[in-house]
Every structure is written in structure tokens, then in C-alpha cells.
């Protein structure tokens, strides 16, 4: 069963628009840069994201959201714990992000 991985970023107020844009572009590029070591294929099967535009006012400071999809737990585990492209991206956020929220779920599983 697929796993949906949602990430929300609250950037520090001192971060420039150019820095935010760069971080977002690099986040979206992960779907192409993340290659599974056993298949040598991309394994992030779905992705998307961007700047919040909700009129509800419930963002709580989070300005950008991203969604990635993995086909199974093994792929998500590799992404989170071992994928060099993802780990380098996470490290590159030091000093840019003041708050992150992550929610993962399997569609229809309660």
C-alpha cells in the first residue's frame, strides 16, 4: 500500500525570498535525485508542493507544503534514513527553517 509523506515548512523570518525559493526548488527536485540503490530507479512515485494559499487562516506559521508518495515502507525508510540526496537536503535546511511538521499516512487506513 502506498505511503503519503507530507512536510510543512515554517521558514525563519530572516530568510530571504530567494533562499526560500531555492529550498523549495531543491525539495521538489528530490523526486528526480532520489535513486534506490537496488533498482537504480527513482522511487519517489508522486510529488508536489508549493506556497500556502489557503484562505482559512489555519496555517499556524507554516508557509510551504510538500507531498511525496512511496510505494512501500521500505522505500520510505530508505528515503528518511539513508538516501544521500534527501539527507543532504535536510542538512541544507539548517538556519533556514524554524519549524517543520511531517505527517505520513496510508490512504484509507485508519
Residue frames as a rotation matrix with the C-alpha (Angstrom) as fourth column:
UNK 1
0.578 0.816 0.000 0.00
0.816 -0.578 0.000 0.00
0.000 0.000 -1.000 0.00
UNK 2
0.002 -0.606 0.796 1.37
0.498 -0.690 -0.526 3.45
0.867 0.397 0.300 -0.85
UNK 3
0.082 -0.066 -0.994 2.54
0.942 -0.321 0.099 5.85
-0.326 -0.945 0.036 1.83
UNK 4
0.511 0.136 0.848 1.85
0.459 -0.878 -0.135 9.59
0.727 0.459 -0.512 1.55
UNK 5
-0.146 -0.694 -0.705 4.52
0.979 -0.202 -0.005 11.80
-0.139 -0.691 0.709 3.17
UNK 6
0.641 0.429 0.636 3.51
0.494 -0.865 0.087 15.41
0.588 0.258 -0.767 3.91
UNK 7
-0.284 -0.786 -0.549 6.06
0.957 -0.270 -0.107 18.02
-0.064 -0.556 0.829 5.00
UNK 8
0.784 0.502 0.366 5.25
0.497 -0.860 0.114 21.58
0.372 0.092 -0.924 6.10
UNK 9
-0.314 -0.944 -0.106 7.91
0.897 -0.258 -0.358 24.29
0.310 -0.208 0.928 6.48
UNK 10
0.933 0.326 -0.151 7.92
0.357 -0.886 0.295 27.46
-0.038 -0.329 -0.944 8.51
UNK 11
0.150 -0.921 0.360 10.91
0.725 -0.145 -0.673 29.45
0.672 0.362 0.646 7.35
UNK 12
-0.191 -0.328 -0.925 12.76
0.883 -0.469 -0.016 31.81
-0.429 -0.820 0.379 9.68
UNK 13
0.781 0.581 -0.230 11.73
0.451 -0.778 -0.437 35.46
-0.433 0.238 -0.870 9.25
UNK 14
0.259 -0.780 -0.570 15.32
-0.383 -0.625 0.681 36.38
-0.887 0.042 -0.460 8.38
UNK 15
-0.377 -0.381 0.844 15.39
0.517 0.670 0.533 34.06
-0.768 0.638 -0.055 5.35
UNK 16
-0.606 0.086 -0.791 15.18
-0.535 -0.780 0.324 35.87
-0.589 0.619 0.519 2.00
UNK 17
0.533 0.834 -0.142 12.65
-0.602 0.255 -0.757 35.11
-0.595 0.489 0.638 -0.70
UNK 18
0.272 -0.519 -0.810 15.49
-0.850 0.266 -0.455 33.82
0.452 0.812 -0.369 -2.89
UNK 19
-0.769 -0.577 0.276 16.58
-0.635 0.635 -0.441 31.38
0.079 -0.514 -0.854 -0.18
UNK 20
-0.168 0.812 0.559 13.02
-0.439 0.447 -0.780 30.12
-0.883 -0.377 0.281 0.27
UNK 21
0.658 0.427 -0.620 12.60
-0.720 0.114 -0.685 29.69
-0.222 0.897 0.382 -3.48
UNK 22
-0.186 -0.830 -0.526 15.89
-0.844 0.409 -0.348 27.81
0.504 0.379 -0.776 -3.71
UNK 23
-0.781 -0.080 0.620 14.97
-0.501 0.673 -0.544 25.47
-0.373 -0.735 -0.566 -0.85
UNK 24
0.212 0.953 0.218 11.56
-0.466 0.295 -0.834 24.76
-0.859 0.075 0.507 -2.42
UNK 25
0.533 -0.081 -0.842 13.05
-0.828 0.157 -0.538 24.02
0.176 0.984 0.017 -5.83
UNK 26
-0.553 -0.815 -0.172 15.56
-0.727 0.573 -0.378 21.67
0.406 -0.084 -0.910 -4.25
UNK 27
-0.489 0.482 0.727 12.80
-0.473 0.553 -0.685 19.93
-0.733 -0.679 -0.042 -2.28
UNK 28
0.595 0.779 -0.198 10.81
-0.561 0.225 -0.797 19.33
-0.576 0.585 0.571 -5.46
UNK 29
0.235 -0.606 -0.760 13.94
-0.888 0.184 -0.421 18.09
0.395 0.774 -0.495 -7.26
UNK 30
-0.418 -0.421 0.805 14.33
-0.777 0.624 -0.077 15.26
-0.470 -0.658 -0.588 -4.75
UNK 31
0.543 0.703 0.459 11.87
-0.348 0.686 -0.639 13.15
-0.764 0.187 0.617 -6.70
UNK 32
0.905 -0.270 -0.328 14.39
-0.279 0.205 -0.938 13.03
0.320 0.941 0.110 -9.54
UNK 33
0.046 -0.981 0.188 17.55
-0.817 -0.145 -0.558 12.88
0.574 -0.129 -0.808 -7.44
UNK 34
-0.060 -0.009 0.998 16.48
-0.835 0.549 -0.045 10.08
-0.547 -0.836 -0.040 -5.11
UNK 35
0.117 -0.037 -0.992 17.58
-0.762 0.637 -0.114 6.83
0.637 0.770 0.046 -6.71
UNK 36
0.798 0.220 0.561 17.02
-0.554 0.633 0.540 3.50
-0.236 -0.742 0.627 -4.98
UNK 37
-0.110 -0.994 0.011 20.29
-0.914 0.106 0.392 1.54
-0.391 0.033 -0.920 -4.64
UNK 38
-0.384 -0.043 0.922 18.85
-0.011 0.999 0.042 -1.86
-0.923 0.006 -0.385 -5.53
UNK 39
0.427 0.640 0.639 16.84
0.667 0.254 -0.700 -0.83
-0.611 0.725 -0.319 -8.61
UNK 40
-0.704 -0.704 -0.093 18.83
0.531 -0.610 0.588 2.24
-0.471 0.365 0.803 -9.72
UNK 41
-0.318 0.709 0.630 15.44
0.669 -0.303 0.678 3.84
0.671 0.637 -0.378 -10.39
UNK 42
-0.720 0.238 0.652 13.61
-0.492 -0.838 -0.237 6.82
0.490 -0.491 0.720 -8.96
UNK 43
-0.654 0.447 -0.610 11.37
0.593 0.803 -0.048 5.64
0.469 -0.394 -0.791 -6.15
UNK 44
-0.672 0.552 -0.494 9.50
0.040 -0.639 -0.768 8.77
-0.740 -0.536 0.407 -5.06
UNK 45
-0.626 0.413 0.661 6.42
0.762 0.504 0.407 7.93
-0.166 0.758 -0.630 -7.11
UNK 46
0.395 0.739 0.546 4.49
0.753 -0.601 0.268 11.13
0.526 0.305 -0.794 -6.59
UNK 47
-0.452 -0.552 -0.701 5.47
0.840 -0.527 -0.126 14.61
-0.300 -0.646 0.702 -5.53
UNK 48
0.090 0.413 0.906 4.34
0.584 -0.759 0.288 18.20
0.806 0.503 -0.310 -5.46
UNK 49
0.072 -0.015 -0.997 4.29
0.954 -0.292 0.073 21.26
-0.292 -0.956 -0.007 -3.32
UNK 50
-0.272 -0.194 0.943 4.45
0.559 -0.829 -0.010 25.00
0.784 0.524 0.334 -3.06
UNK 51
-0.968 -0.097 0.230 3.49
-0.082 -0.748 -0.659 28.11
0.235 -0.657 0.716 -1.13
UNK 52
-0.536 0.805 -0.255 0.34
0.753 0.319 -0.576 28.04
-0.382 -0.501 -0.777 1.00
UNK 53
-0.917 0.312 0.249 -2.63
-0.139 -0.834 0.535 29.97
0.374 0.456 0.808 -0.37
UNK 54
-0.395 0.798 -0.456 -5.41
0.828 0.524 0.201 28.76
0.399 -0.298 -0.867 1.92
UNK 55
-0.320 0.359 0.877 -7.95
-0.176 -0.932 0.317 31.44
0.931 -0.052 0.362 2.88
UNK 56
0.484 0.643 -0.594 -8.82
0.401 0.441 0.803 29.61
0.778 -0.627 -0.044 6.12
UNK 57
0.278 -0.443 0.852 -6.06
-0.645 -0.744 -0.176 31.19
0.712 -0.501 -0.493 8.22
UNK 58
0.933 0.131 0.336 -5.15
-0.343 0.613 0.712 27.92
-0.113 -0.779 0.617 9.95
UNK 59
0.611 -0.740 -0.280 -1.54
-0.041 0.323 -0.945 27.68
0.790 0.589 0.168 8.74
UNK 60
0.961 -0.206 -0.187 -0.02
0.212 0.105 0.972 28.38
-0.180 -0.973 0.144 12.15
UNK 61
0.417 -0.844 -0.338 3.08
-0.529 -0.528 0.665 29.95
-0.739 -0.098 -0.666 10.59
UNK 62
-0.245 -0.487 0.839 3.68
0.412 0.731 0.544 27.22
-0.878 0.479 0.022 8.00
UNK 63
0.076 0.204 -0.976 4.08
-0.573 -0.792 -0.210 28.81
-0.816 0.576 0.057 4.59
UNK 64
-0.178 -0.227 -0.958 5.04
-0.954 0.277 0.112 25.90
0.240 0.934 -0.266 2.31
UNK 65
0.266 0.335 0.904 3.85
-0.567 0.813 -0.134 22.33
-0.779 -0.477 0.406 1.97
UNK 66
-0.369 -0.467 -0.803 5.11
-0.912 0.351 0.214 19.30
0.182 0.811 -0.555 0.06
UNK 67
0.565 0.570 0.596 3.73
-0.600 0.780 -0.178 15.85
-0.567 -0.258 0.783 -0.64
UNK 68
-0.477 -0.670 -0.569 5.72
-0.867 0.466 0.179 12.78
0.146 0.578 -0.803 -1.66
UNK 69
0.680 0.704 0.206 4.48
-0.720 0.694 0.003 9.27
-0.141 -0.150 0.979 -2.26
UNK 70
-0.578 -0.815 0.038 6.28
-0.809 0.579 0.102 5.99
-0.105 0.028 -0.994 -1.72
UNK 71
-0.031 0.578 -0.816 5.09
-0.611 0.635 0.473 2.57
0.791 0.513 0.333 -2.82
UNK 72
0.562 0.191 -0.804 6.03
0.375 0.808 0.454 0.87
0.737 -0.557 0.383 0.44
UNK 73
0.988 -0.155 -0.019 7.56
-0.031 -0.315 0.949 1.19
-0.153 -0.936 -0.316 3.89
UNK 74
0.349 -0.915 0.201 10.97
0.809 0.403 0.429 0.03
-0.473 0.013 0.881 2.67
UNK 75
-0.002 -0.326 0.945 11.23
0.814 -0.549 -0.188 2.93
0.580 0.769 0.267 0.20
UNK 76
0.752 0.307 0.583 10.13
-0.046 -0.858 0.512 5.49
0.657 -0.412 -0.631 2.79
UNK 77
0.882 -0.457 -0.119 12.62
0.234 0.204 0.951 4.09
-0.410 -0.866 0.287 5.33
UNK 78
0.070 -0.887 0.457 15.44
0.990 0.120 0.081 4.32
-0.126 0.446 0.886 2.80
UNK 79
0.229 0.117 0.966 14.45
0.497 -0.868 -0.013 7.92
0.837 0.483 -0.257 1.94
UNK 80
0.886 0.252 0.388 14.36
-0.166 -0.609 0.775 9.01
0.432 -0.752 -0.498 5.58
UNK 81
0.853 -0.486 0.189 17.40
-0.072 0.248 0.966 7.18
-0.517 -0.838 0.177 6.87
UNK 82
0.136 -0.875 0.466 19.86
0.493 0.467 0.734 6.53
-0.859 0.130 0.495 4.04
UNK 83
0.587 0.089 0.805 19.19
0.807 -0.142 -0.573 8.36
0.063 0.986 -0.156 0.79
UNK 84
-0.373 -0.856 -0.358 22.19
0.866 -0.460 0.195 10.70
-0.332 -0.237 0.913 0.35
UNK 85
-0.624 0.195 0.756 20.20
0.396 -0.755 0.522 13.24
0.673 0.625 0.394 -1.71
UNK 86
0.480 0.874 0.073 17.48
0.313 -0.248 0.917 13.52
0.820 -0.417 -0.392 0.93
UNK 87
0.504 -0.340 -0.794 19.90
0.853 0.052 0.519 13.61
-0.135 -0.939 0.316 3.86
UNK 88
-0.641 -0.754 0.144 21.95
0.767 -0.623 0.152 16.36
-0.025 0.208 0.978 2.18
UNK 89
-0.267 0.636 0.724 18.79
0.263 -0.675 0.690 18.36
0.927 0.375 0.013 1.54
UNK 90
0.711 0.548 -0.440 17.70
0.534 -0.015 0.845 18.07
0.457 -0.836 -0.303 5.17
UNK 91
0.047 -0.790 -0.611 21.12
0.939 -0.174 0.298 19.22
-0.342 -0.588 0.733 6.33
UNK 92
-0.686 -0.352 0.637 20.97
0.633 -0.721 0.282 22.19
0.360 0.596 0.718 3.93
UNK 93
0.271 0.890 0.368 17.88
0.427 -0.453 0.782 23.49
0.863 -0.055 -0.503 5.75
UNK 94
0.082 -0.323 -0.943 19.92
0.989 -0.092 0.118 24.31
-0.125 -0.942 0.312 8.88
UNK 95
-0.728 -0.360 -0.583 19.50
0.406 -0.912 0.057 28.02
-0.552 -0.196 0.811 9.55
UNK 96
-0.913 0.404 0.057 16.56
-0.148 -0.458 0.877 28.36
0.380 0.792 0.478 7.13
UNK 97
-0.045 0.949 -0.313 13.67
0.042 0.315 0.948 26.57
0.998 0.030 -0.054 8.79
UNK 98
-0.651 -0.162 0.742 12.38
-0.677 -0.319 -0.664 27.30
0.344 -0.934 0.098 12.26
UNK 99
-0.236 0.615 0.752 9.63
-0.589 0.526 -0.614 24.71
-0.773 -0.588 0.238 12.33
UNK 100
-0.697 0.039 -0.716 8.77
-0.598 0.519 0.611 21.53
0.395 0.854 -0.339 10.41
UNK 101
-0.004 0.705 0.709 5.76
-0.703 0.503 -0.503 19.25
-0.711 -0.501 0.494 10.58
UNK 102
-0.757 -0.214 -0.618 5.62
-0.598 0.609 0.521 15.82
0.265 0.764 -0.589 8.99
UNK 103
0.045 0.797 0.602 2.57
-0.672 0.470 -0.572 13.61
-0.739 -0.379 0.557 8.63
UNK 104
-0.829 -0.259 -0.496 2.65
-0.540 0.604 0.586 10.23
0.148 0.753 -0.641 6.87
UNK 105
-0.082 0.816 0.572 -0.33
-0.613 0.412 -0.675 8.02
-0.786 -0.406 0.466 6.14
UNK 106
-0.950 0.000 0.313 -1.55
0.216 0.724 0.655 5.08
-0.226 0.689 -0.688 4.12
UNK 107
-0.681 0.725 -0.107 -4.66
-0.677 -0.567 0.469 6.13
0.279 0.391 0.877 2.15
UNK 108
0.159 0.921 -0.356 -7.83
-0.554 0.382 0.739 4.74
0.817 0.080 0.571 3.67
UNK 109
-0.118 -0.250 -0.961 -6.12
0.578 0.770 -0.272 3.17
0.807 -0.587 0.054 6.68
UNK 110
0.287 0.351 0.891 -7.50
-0.450 -0.772 0.449 4.42
0.845 -0.530 -0.064 9.99
